[in-house]
Amino acid sequence: MSAKLDRRHFVAAGASAIAMPFITRSASAQSPWPSRQIRMICSYPAGGQTDLLARAFGEFISKQTGKTVVIENKPGASGAIGTAEVARAEPDGHTVLCSISTTYIMNRVVMKNPGYDMDKDLTLVSVIPGAGLLLVANPKTGIKTLDDFVAFARKSGKVNFGTYSAGSSPHMTINELNKQYGLNVEPVHYRGEAPMWTGMLEGTLDAAMGSYTAAQSVLQSDRGTVFAVHSKKVDAIPNIKTLPEQGATSKFFTASGFTGWAVPKATPQPIVDRLAELCVAANSDPKVKEVLGTFVLEPALGFKETNALYQRELPIWIESAQSLGLEPT
């Protein structure tokens, strides 16, 4: 063998040797997921709807993967505290966020600096479309339909309408109805659904809006009459029409919101796809089905369906939120 060939051989061998550590690291980066315990950060308090969904789906994922899924509740700032932590986490699929559309969409409008940029820092994996929220009137008002509500509001001049927070779906619903019908409905903001429905029970509100499950205390005691649902019918009360079915025209009444899972933006797509597949597979799990049934929720969606829903609803939510005129805090 000539010296020239020997030199080429040496250079080639050296290049292969230099490349080996990179090949090893690349192969390691694509090792099976998950390779250790998964942290699922729920950005809302323990015991609520978001937390119970996180625990039910987390348990299913744990059974399927053989790795423990630990639920960590990190509430505060409309979900921003827990979300910012996930956004800063290693993008390897071992830190997962469970939150709601308020966190994923609304915070960019109502907060100057939520601590994360949804578009740059996070990838939505799978979502559960929101259920139709109930519009409930105090029986003393005689309201049984949207037309009744509009007539009552015009005659009264002022209606006290309960919401579970400023910037919430009920708040935007009031704003949209005021715009369309020229009403002066007053939002009365509470810190959560429980105290809002207590206000209905005590008779201090003319109307309120919230979930079917949380409203049961009012409905079962005959302290409230459902006169509409926000965006989609509720199977348990199929005779109650949606706002669009009763003539409300805002695009906001076609948006349902959602609860769902996200991971840091740079998480490899195969991991994102696998996690999304597990969320969809969980729909058939008895415990998951029980939680979904309790809150009258639809099954979790796959990755493509999830992001199609997000892109469709994003501009609707933002436009409605901005029309509230809230100053970012």
MILOTI-187235 format. One line per 4 residues: number of its first residue (from 1); for each residue x, y, z of N, C-alpha, C. Coordinates in steps of 0.2 Angstrom, whole numbers, m for minus. Layout:
BEGIN
NUM = X Y Z X Y Z X Y Z | ...
//
This chain:
BEGIN
1 = 4 m6 0 0 0 0 4 6 0 | 3 11 m4 7 17 m5 6 22 1 | 11 26 2 11 31 8 4 35 7 | 3 37 1 m3 41 0 m9 38 2
5 = m10 31 0 m16 28 2 m16 27 10 | m10 25 13 m10 25 20 m12 31 23 | m11 37 21 m13 43 24 m20 44 23 | m23 42 17 m30 43 16 m34 38 21
9 = m31 32 22 m34 27 27 m34 30 34 | m28 33 35 m28 36 42 m33 42 43 | m33 46 38 m38 52 39 m45 50 40 | m47 45 35 m54 42 36 m55 39 42
13 = m50 35 45 m51 32 51 m52 37 57 | m48 42 56 m48 47 61 m55 51 61 | m57 52 55 m64 55 55 m69 51 58 | m69 44 57 m74 40 60 m73 40 67
17 = m67 40 70 m67 40 77 m69 46 80 | m68 52 77 m70 58 79 m78 59 79 | m81 56 74 m88 56 73 m92 51 78 | m88 46 81 m92 41 85 m95 44 91
21 = m92 49 95 m96 52 101 m102 55 99 | m102 58 93 m108 62 91 m114 57 89 | m112 51 86 m116 46 84 m119 43 90 | m115 42 95 m118 39 101 m123 44 105
25 = m121 50 105 m125 55 108 m132 55 104 | m132 55 98 m138 55 94 m142 49 95 | m139 44 95 m143 37 97 m146 38 104 | m142 41 108 m145 41 115 m151 46 116
29 = m150 51 112 m156 56 112 m162 53 109 | m162 48 105 m168 45 102 m170 39 106 | m167 38 112 m168 32 116 m176 32 118 | m179 26 119 m186 25 121 m188 30 126
33 = m194 33 125 m197 37 130 m203 34 133 | m204 35 139 m200 38 144 m195 34 147 | m189 37 149 m184 33 152 m183 34 159 | m188 38 162 m188 39 169 m195 42 171
37 = m195 44 177 m202 47 180 m204 53 176 | m210 53 175 m213 59 172 m216 64 177 | m215 70 176 m218 75 180 m224 79 176 | m230 78 179 m235 81 175 m237 87 180
41 = m236 93 178 m237 99 182 m244 101 180 | m249 101 185 m256 104 184 m256 111 187 | m257 116 182 m257 123 184 m263 126 188 | m267 121 190 m273 123 194 m273 119 201
45 = m277 121 206 m277 118 212 m279 110 212 | m277 107 217 m279 100 218 m287 99 219 | m290 94 217 m297 93 218 m302 96 213 | m299 100 208 m303 103 203 m304 99 197
49 = m307 101 192 m308 97 186 m301 96 182 | m297 101 182 m291 100 178 m286 95 182 | m286 96 188 m282 91 193 m285 84 192 | m291 83 192 m294 76 191 m292 73 185
53 = m293 77 179 m291 75 173 m283 73 172 | m279 77 175 m272 76 175 m271 69 179 | m274 68 184 m273 62 188 m275 56 185 | m281 56 182 m284 50 178 m280 49 172
57 = m278 54 168 m274 52 162 m267 50 164 | m264 53 169 m257 52 172 m257 45 174 | m262 42 177 m262 35 180 m262 30 174 | m266 32 168 m266 28 163 m259 28 159
61 = m256 34 158 m250 34 155 m245 30 159 | m245 30 165 m240 26 170 m241 19 169 | m247 17 168 m249 10 167 m246 7 160 | m247 12 155 m245 10 149 m237 10 148
65 = m234 14 151 m227 15 150 m222 12 155 | m225 10 161 m221 7 166 m217 12 170 | m218 18 169 m215 24 172 m220 28 177 | m218 30 183 m222 33 187 m223 40 184
69 = m230 43 185 m231 49 183 m233 53 189 | m230 58 191 m231 62 197 m234 68 195 | m240 69 199 m244 75 197 m242 81 202 | m240 86 200 m238 92 204 m242 98 203
73 = m246 100 208 m250 106 207 m246 112 209 | m246 116 204 m243 123 204 m247 128 202 | m253 130 206 m258 135 204 m255 142 205 | m259 147 202 m258 154 203 m257 157 196
77 = m259 164 196 m259 168 191 m262 165 184 | m268 162 185 m272 159 180 m268 154 176 | m264 150 180 m260 145 177 m253 146 175 | m252 153 175 m245 155 172 m239 153 176
81 = m240 152 183 m234 149 187 m232 142 185 | m236 138 185 m235 131 183 m232 131 175 | m236 134 171 m234 134 164 m227 137 162 | m225 142 166 m218 145 165 m213 140 167
85 = m215 136 172 m210 131 174 m209 125 169 | m214 123 166 m214 118 161 m210 121 154 | m212 127 153 m208 131 147 m201 131 148 | m198 131 154 m191 131 155 m188 124 156
89 = m192 119 156 m190 112 158 m186 109 152 | m182 104 153 m178 101 148 m184 98 143 | m183 99 136 m187 97 131 m187 89 129 | m187 85 134 m186 78 133 m193 73 134
93 = m198 77 136 m204 73 137 m206 71 144 | m201 72 148 m202 70 155 m205 76 160 | m207 81 157 m210 87 160 m216 89 156 | m222 88 158 m228 89 154 m233 93 158
97 = m236 98 155 m241 103 157 m248 100 156 | m252 101 161 m259 100 161 m263 106 163 | m266 110 158 m269 116 159 m275 117 155 | m278 124 155 m284 125 151 m283 131 146
101 = m288 132 142 m287 137 137 m286 144 140 | m288 146 146 m286 152 149 m279 153 149 | m275 148 151 m268 148 151 m265 148 144 | m267 144 140 m264 143 133 m266 149 129
105 = m272 153 130 m274 158 125 m275 165 129 | m279 165 134 m281 171 137 m275 175 140 | m270 172 143 m265 175 147 m261 180 143 | m261 178 136 m257 183 132 m260 189 131
109 = m267 190 133 m271 196 132 m271 200 139 | m272 196 144 m273 199 151 m267 200 155 | m261 197 153 m255 198 157 m250 201 152 | m246 206 155 m241 209 152 m235 204 151
113 = m234 200 156 m228 196 156 m230 189 160 | m233 184 156 m235 178 160 m229 174 161 | m223 175 159 m217 171 160 m216 166 155 | m220 166 149 m219 161 144 m223 164 138
117 = m220 161 132 m223 163 126 m226 157 123 | m233 156 122 m236 150 120 m233 148 114 | m233 152 109 m231 150 102 m223 148 102 | m219 151 106 m212 150 106 m209 145 111
121 = m213 144 116 m210 140 122 m214 133 123 | m220 132 120 m224 126 121 m227 123 115 | m228 116 115 m231 113 110 m237 109 113 | m243 111 110 m249 107 112 m249 100 110
125 = m250 96 114 m250 88 113 m257 85 111 | m262 86 116 m268 84 115 m273 88 120 | m279 89 117 m284 93 121 m291 89 122 | m294 91 127 m301 89 128 m306 95 127
129 = m310 95 121 m314 101 120 m319 102 126 | m320 108 128 m324 110 133 m331 108 132 | m335 107 138 m342 106 137 m346 113 137 | m352 112 135 m356 118 134 m357 121 141
133 = m356 127 142 m357 130 149 m365 133 149 | m367 132 155 m375 133 156 m376 141 158 | m381 144 155 m383 150 157 m389 149 161 | m389 151 167 m394 150 172 m397 156 175
137 = m404 156 175 m407 162 178 m411 161 185 | m411 166 189 m415 165 195 m422 164 193 | m426 159 196 m433 158 194 m437 164 195 | m435 169 199 m440 174 200 m440 179 194
141 = m435 178 190 m435 183 184 m440 180 178 | m442 174 179 m446 171 174 m443 170 167 | m436 170 167 m432 169 161 m432 161 159 | m434 159 153 m433 152 151 m430 152 144
145 = m429 157 141 m425 157 134 m421 163 134 | m417 163 128 m413 169 127 m417 176 126 | m422 175 122 m427 180 121 m430 183 128 | m432 179 132 m434 181 139 m429 185 142
149 = m422 182 142 m417 186 145 m416 193 143 | m416 193 136 m415 200 133 m421 205 135 | m427 202 135 m433 206 137 m432 208 144 | m430 204 148 m429 205 156 m424 211 156
153 = m418 210 153 m413 215 154 m415 222 151 | m419 222 146 m421 228 143 m426 232 148 | m430 228 151 m435 231 155 m432 233 162 | m427 229 164 m424 230 171 m419 236 170
157 = m416 236 165 m411 241 164 m404 239 166 | m404 234 171 m398 232 174 m399 224 176 | m394 220 175 m394 213 177 m388 211 180 | m388 208 186 m382 206 189 m381 199 187
161 = m375 198 183 m374 191 180 m367 189 183 | m367 183 186 m361 180 189 m357 177 185 | m350 178 186 m345 175 182 m340 172 187 | m336 167 185 m331 164 190 m324 168 189
165 = m323 173 185 m317 177 185 m318 182 180 | m314 188 181 m314 193 175 m310 189 170 | m312 191 163 m309 188 158 m311 181 156 | m316 178 160 m318 171 159 m323 171 153
169 = m325 165 151 m330 163 146 m336 167 148 | m339 167 154 m345 170 156 m344 178 155 | m338 181 157 m337 188 156 m338 190 148 | m334 186 144 m335 187 137 m342 186 134
173 = m345 181 137 m352 180 134 m356 186 136 | m356 189 142 m360 195 144 m358 201 139 | m352 201 138 m349 207 133 m352 206 126 | m352 200 124 m355 199 117 m362 200 117
177 = m366 198 122 m373 199 122 m375 206 123 | m371 210 127 m372 217 127 m371 220 121 | m366 218 117 m365 222 110 m371 220 105 | m373 214 105 m378 212 100 m384 215 101
181 = m386 215 108 m393 217 110 m394 224 113 | m388 227 114 m388 234 117 m391 234 124 | m388 229 128 m390 228 135 m385 231 139 | m387 231 146 m382 234 151 m381 228 156
185 = m380 222 154 m379 217 159 m372 218 163 | m373 218 170 m367 219 174 m363 212 176 | m357 212 174 m353 206 177 m352 206 184 | m353 201 188 m351 201 195 m346 195 195
189 = m340 197 196 m334 192 196 m333 189 203 | m333 183 203 m331 179 209 m325 175 208 | m322 173 214 m316 169 213 m317 161 213 | m320 159 207 m321 152 206 m329 151 205
193 = m331 145 203 m338 143 202 m341 142 209 | m338 139 213 m342 138 220 m345 144 223 | m341 149 224 m344 155 227 m349 158 222 | m348 158 216 m353 161 211 m360 157 212
197 = m360 151 212 m366 147 213 m369 148 219 | m365 149 224 m368 151 231 m371 157 231 | m369 162 227 m372 168 226 m379 167 222 | m380 163 218 m386 161 215 m391 158 220
201 = m388 153 224 m392 150 229 m395 155 234 | m391 160 236 m393 165 240 m398 171 237 | m399 170 231 m403 175 227 m400 182 226 | m394 182 226 m391 189 225 m389 190 218
205 = m390 185 214 m388 186 206 m395 185 202 | m395 188 197 m401 187 192 m399 181 188 | m393 180 186 m391 175 182 m384 173 183 | m381 168 180 m374 166 181 m373 161 175
209 = m367 159 174 m365 155 169 m359 150 171 | m359 144 170 m354 139 172 m355 132 170 | m351 128 173 m352 121 171 m358 117 173 | m360 112 170 m366 108 171 m365 105 178
213 = m359 102 179 m357 98 186 m358 103 192 | m354 109 191 m354 113 197 m361 117 198 | m365 117 193 m372 120 194 m377 116 197 | m375 110 199 m380 105 201 m383 107 208
217 = m379 110 212 m382 113 218 m388 117 217 | m387 122 212 m393 127 211 m398 123 207 | m397 119 202 m402 116 198 m406 111 202 | m403 107 207 m407 102 210 m411 105 216
221 = m409 111 218 m413 114 223 m418 119 220 | m419 119 214 m424 123 210 m423 131 211 | m416 132 212 m414 139 213 m412 143 206 | m412 139 201 m410 141 195 m413 138 189
225 = m414 141 183 m417 139 177 m412 140 171 | m411 134 168 m406 134 163 m410 137 156 | m407 143 154 m411 145 148 m407 145 141 | m400 143 142 m396 142 136 m390 139 138
229 = m386 136 133 m379 134 134 m375 138 129 | m369 138 131 m364 143 127 m363 141 120 | m360 135 119 m357 134 112 m360 127 109 | m361 122 114 m363 116 112 m368 113 117
233 = m373 109 114 m378 106 118 m375 101 124 | m378 100 129 m376 96 135 m381 90 134 | m378 84 134 m382 78 133 m387 77 139 | m385 79 145 m390 78 150 m396 82 150
237 = m396 88 146 m402 92 145 m402 94 138 | m404 89 134 m404 90 126 m409 95 124 | m414 97 128 m419 101 126 m417 109 126 | m412 110 130 m409 117 130 m405 119 124
241 = m407 124 121 m404 126 115 m398 130 116 | m393 130 111 m387 134 112 m389 141 110 | m384 146 112 m385 153 111 m386 154 103 | m381 151 99 m382 152 92 m389 150 89
245 = m392 144 92 m398 141 90 m404 146 92 | m402 151 97 m407 155 99 m406 162 96 | m402 163 91 m401 169 88 m395 173 90 | m391 171 94 m384 175 96 m379 174 90
249 = m376 179 88 m372 178 82 m365 179 83 | m362 180 89 m355 181 90 m351 175 88 | m345 175 85 m341 170 84 m339 166 90 | m339 170 95 m337 167 102 m341 162 104
253 = m347 162 102 m352 156 104 m351 150 100 | m346 150 96 m344 144 92 m338 141 95 | m335 144 100 m328 142 103 m330 139 110 | m327 133 111 m328 129 117 m323 129 122
257 = m317 131 120 m312 131 125 m310 124 126 | m305 122 130 m302 116 131 m298 115 137 | m297 109 139 m291 107 144 m286 102 140 | m280 103 142 m275 99 138 m268 99 140
261 = m264 95 137 m257 94 139 m252 97 134 | m247 100 136 m242 103 132 m235 101 135 | m230 102 131 m223 100 132 m218 106 130 | m212 107 132 m208 112 130 m207 111 122
265 = m206 117 119 m206 117 112 m202 113 108 | m196 112 111 m190 108 107 m191 100 108 | m196 98 111 m197 91 113 m198 88 106 | m194 82 105 m194 79 98 m201 76 96
269 = m203 77 90 m209 75 88 m211 68 89 | m207 63 88 m209 56 90 m212 56 97 | m209 60 102 m211 59 109 m218 63 109 | m219 68 106 m225 72 106 m230 67 103
273 = m229 64 98 m234 59 95 m236 54 99 | m231 51 103 m232 45 107 m236 47 113 | m235 53 116 m239 56 121 m246 57 119 | m247 60 113 m254 61 111 m257 55 110
277 = m254 50 107 m257 43 106 m259 40 113 | m256 41 118 m257 39 125 m264 42 127 | m264 49 126 m270 53 128 m276 50 125 | m275 49 118 m281 47 115 m283 40 117
281 = m278 35 118 m280 28 120 m283 29 127 | m281 34 131 m284 34 138 m292 35 138 | m294 37 132 m302 38 132 m306 32 134 | m303 26 132 m306 20 134 m305 17 141
285 = m301 20 144 m299 18 151 m305 20 156 | m308 15 160 m314 16 164 m313 22 169 | m307 23 172 m307 29 176 m307 35 173 | m304 36 167 m304 42 163 m311 43 160
289 = m314 38 158 m321 38 156 m326 41 161 | m324 39 167 m328 41 173 m327 49 174 | m321 51 174 m320 58 175 m323 62 169 | m322 60 163 m325 63 158 m332 64 158
293 = m335 58 160 m343 58 161 m345 63 167 | m341 63 172 m343 68 178 m343 75 176 | m339 77 171 m338 84 169 m342 85 162 | m345 80 160 m349 80 153 m344 83 148
297 = m338 79 147 m333 81 143 m332 76 137 | m330 79 131 m328 74 126 m322 71 126 | m320 66 122 m314 62 123 m308 67 121 | m302 65 123 m296 69 121 m295 68 113
301 = m292 73 110 m290 73 103 m283 71 102 | m282 69 96 m275 68 93 m271 74 92 | m265 73 90 m260 79 89 m263 84 84 | m264 81 78 m267 85 72 m273 89 74
305 = m278 85 77 m285 88 78 m284 93 84 | m280 92 88 m279 97 94 m276 103 91 | m271 103 87 m268 110 84 m273 113 79 | m277 109 76 m282 112 71 m287 116 75
309 = m289 113 81 m294 116 85 m291 123 88 | m285 122 90 m281 128 93 m281 134 88 | m279 132 82 m278 137 77 m285 140 75 | m290 136 75 m297 139 74 m299 143 79
313 = m298 141 85 m301 145 91 m297 151 93 | m291 151 92 m286 156 95 m288 163 93 | m289 165 86 m291 172 85 m298 174 87 | m303 169 88 m309 170 91 m309 172 98
317 = m305 169 102 m304 170 109 m300 177 110 | m295 178 106 m291 184 107 m295 190 105 | m299 190 100 m303 195 98 m309 197 103 | m312 192 106 m317 193 111 m314 195 117
321 = m308 193 119 m304 195 125 m302 202 125 | m300 204 119 m297 211 118 m303 216 118 | m309 214 116 m315 218 116 m318 220 123 | m315 216 128 m317 217 135 m314 224 137
325 = m308 226 134 m305 232 136 m301 231 143 | m299 225 144 m295 224 151 m288 226 150 | m285 230 155 m278 232 154 m274 226 157 | m269 224 153 m265 219 155 m262 220 162
329 = m261 215 166 m258 217 173 m251 213 173
//
